[in-house]
Amino acid sequence: MNEWDRYIDTIADGLRRLAATDRVGAALTPADGFDRWVGLTHEAEQRDSQIFIIGNGGSAAMASHMAIDACKNGHLRALALNDPAFITATGNDLSYDQVFRLPLQRLARNGDLLITISSSGNSPNVLEAIEGARGIGMNVVTLSAKDGDNRSRHAGDLNFYVPLSRYGWAESAHQIVLHYWFDRYLDLHRGGAL
């Protein structure tokens, strides 16, 4: 087998071993986890709630991509919290671990949905955002990888963990997980992809 085949097989194997859990840590099948995530998304749409998506680095780029798709194609109130001026002002004036929590405290409401993307699952600013979201009464969906005991993996109402150890593999798998969630939402609630 050549390097390319090994690379894509590793990502595919990680996706096949996707682990989904609920808020109390009970295992879900990936299908059930996605059904619940789509349900939370549909509930957010029905209540006119906001969907916030966060991540650092490559995960921030994915957050922007998915927020744009959700807003433009899904007619959802979706926003990625990665404005550079907001992040640097908050990081400078407070601390970097508050760059997502602060905007959630100002913008989010009870019943809104937070989606977090963190390859390590241990990013302090993502964990702070989850804690802040809990205080507001938001629903939380986490995506993580790398260490199976990462803190994000056990912090959301729904948690999706891909057992992949490299950032490139984890980020590639997370992108597929995000697209599957949103395509499933479109299929079930919007009459298919646009």
C-alpha positions in Angstrom: 0.0 0.0 0.0 1.4 3.4 -0.9 1.5 6.5 1.5 -1.5 8.1 0.0 -3.7 5.0 0.5 -2.4 4.7 4.1 -3.2 8.3 4.7 -6.8 8.2 3.5 -7.4 4.8 5.0 -6.3 6.2 8.4 -8.8 9.0 8.2 -11.6 6.6 7.0 -10.8 4.2 9.8 -11.0 7.1 12.3 -14.4 8.1 10.9 -15.6 4.5 11.1 -14.7 4.5 14.8 -16.4 7.9 15.5 -17.7 7.8 19.1 -20.8 9.7 20.0 -21.9 10.3 23.6 -24.6 12.3 25.3 -24.3 14.7 28.2 -24.0 12.0 30.9 -21.5 10.1 28.9 -23.8 7.4 27.6 -22.6 5.9 24.3 -24.8 6.6 21.2 -24.5 5.2 17.8 -23.1 7.8 15.4 -26.5 7.7 13.6 -28.3 8.4 16.8 -25.9 11.2 17.7 -26.3 12.8 14.3 -30.1 12.5 14.5 -30.0 14.3 17.9 -27.7 17.0 16.5 -30.0 17.5 13.5 -32.9 17.7 16.0 -31.1 20.4 18.1 -30.5 22.3 14.9 -34.1 22.1 13.8 -35.3 23.2 17.3 -32.9 26.2 17.1 -34.4 27.1 13.7 -38.0 26.7 15.0 -37.2 28.9 18.1 -35.3 31.4 16.0 -32.3 30.7 18.1 -28.7 31.4 17.2 -26.0 28.8 16.4 -22.5 29.8 17.3 -19.5 27.8 16.0 -16.0 28.1 17.4 -12.5 26.7 17.0 -8.9 27.7 16.8 -6.6 27.8 13.7 -7.8 25.4 11.1 -10.9 24.7 13.2 -11.7 28.4 13.1 -11.7 28.2 9.3 -14.0 25.3 9.5 -16.3 27.2 11.9 -16.5 30.1 9.4 -17.2 27.7 6.5 -20.0 25.9 8.3 -21.5 29.1 9.7 -21.7 30.5 6.2 -23.2 27.4 4.8 -25.7 27.2 7.7 -26.7 30.8 7.2 -26.8 31.0 3.4 -28.0 27.5 2.5 -29.8 26.4 5.7 -31.5 29.7 6.4 -30.2 29.4 10.0 -29.0 32.2 12.3 -25.4 31.0 12.4 -22.2 32.8 13.3 -18.6 31.8 13.8 -17.0 33.7 16.6 -13.6 34.4 15.0 -13.5 38.1 14.3 -9.8 39.0 14.5 -10.3 42.4 16.2 -12.7 41.0 18.8 -10.4 38.0 19.5 -7.3 40.2 19.9 -9.0 42.9 21.9 -10.5 40.3 24.3 -7.2 38.4 24.5 -5.2 41.5 25.2 -7.6 43.1 27.7 -8.8 40.0 29.5 -7.1 36.8 28.5 -7.0 34.5 25.5 -9.1 31.9 27.3 -12.0 34.4 27.3 -12.1 35.1 23.5 -15.2 32.9 22.9 -16.8 33.1 26.4 -17.1 36.9 26.3 -19.0 37.2 23.0 -21.2 34.3 24.1 -22.0 36.2 27.3 -22.9 39.3 25.3 -24.7 37.6 22.3 -26.1 34.2 23.3 -29.4 33.4 24.8 -30.9 30.4 26.6 -31.7 27.7 24.1 -29.0 28.8 21.5 -26.7 26.2 20.2 -22.9 26.1 20.5 -20.8 23.9 18.3 -17.1 23.5 19.3 -14.3 22.1 17.1 -11.1 21.2 18.9 -8.6 18.6 17.7 -7.0 18.3 21.1 -10.3 18.8 23.0 -8.4 20.7 25.6 -8.2 24.2 24.3 -8.7 26.5 27.3 -10.7 29.0 25.4 -13.0 26.3 24.0 -13.5 24.8 27.5 -14.2 28.3 28.9 -16.8 28.8 26.1 -18.5 25.5 27.0 -18.6 26.5 30.7 -20.1 29.9 29.8 -22.6 28.3 27.4 -23.8 26.0 30.2 -24.4 29.1 32.5 -26.5 30.7 29.7 -28.5 27.5 29.1 -27.2 26.8 25.7 -27.1 23.4 24.0 -23.6 22.3 23.3 -22.2 19.9 20.6 -18.5 19.1 20.8 -16.1 17.7 18.1 -12.7 16.5 19.3 -9.9 14.0 18.5 -6.4 13.1 19.7 -6.5 12.0 23.4 -9.6 9.9 24.2 -9.8 11.5 27.7 -9.8 15.1 26.4 -12.1 17.4 28.4 -14.3 18.5 25.5 -15.3 14.9 24.8 -17.4 14.9 28.0 -18.6 18.4 28.1 -21.4 18.7 25.6 -25.0 17.6 25.3 -23.6 15.7 22.3 -20.0 14.8 21.9 -18.3 13.5 18.7 -14.8 12.1 19.2 -12.7 10.9 16.3 -9.8 8.6 17.5 -7.1 10.2 15.3 -3.7 11.4 16.6 -2.5 13.9 14.0 -4.0 17.3 13.5 -4.3 16.9 9.7 -6.3 13.6 10.1 -8.4 15.1 12.9 -9.2 18.3 11.0 -10.1 16.3 7.8 -12.4 14.0 9.8 -14.0 17.0 11.6 -14.7 18.6 8.3 -16.5 15.5 7.1 -18.5 15.2 10.3 -19.6 18.8 10.0 -20.6 18.4 6.4 -22.5 15.2 7.2 -24.4 17.0 10.0 -25.4 19.9 7.8 -26.2 17.8 4.7 -28.4 15.6 6.9 -30.1 18.7 8.3 -30.7 19.9 4.7 -32.1 16.6 3.6 -34.5 16.3 6.5 -35.6 19.8 7.0 -34.9 21.8 3.9 -35.6 19.4 1.0 -32.1 18.5 0.2 -28.8 20.2 -0.6 -28.8 23.5 -2.4 
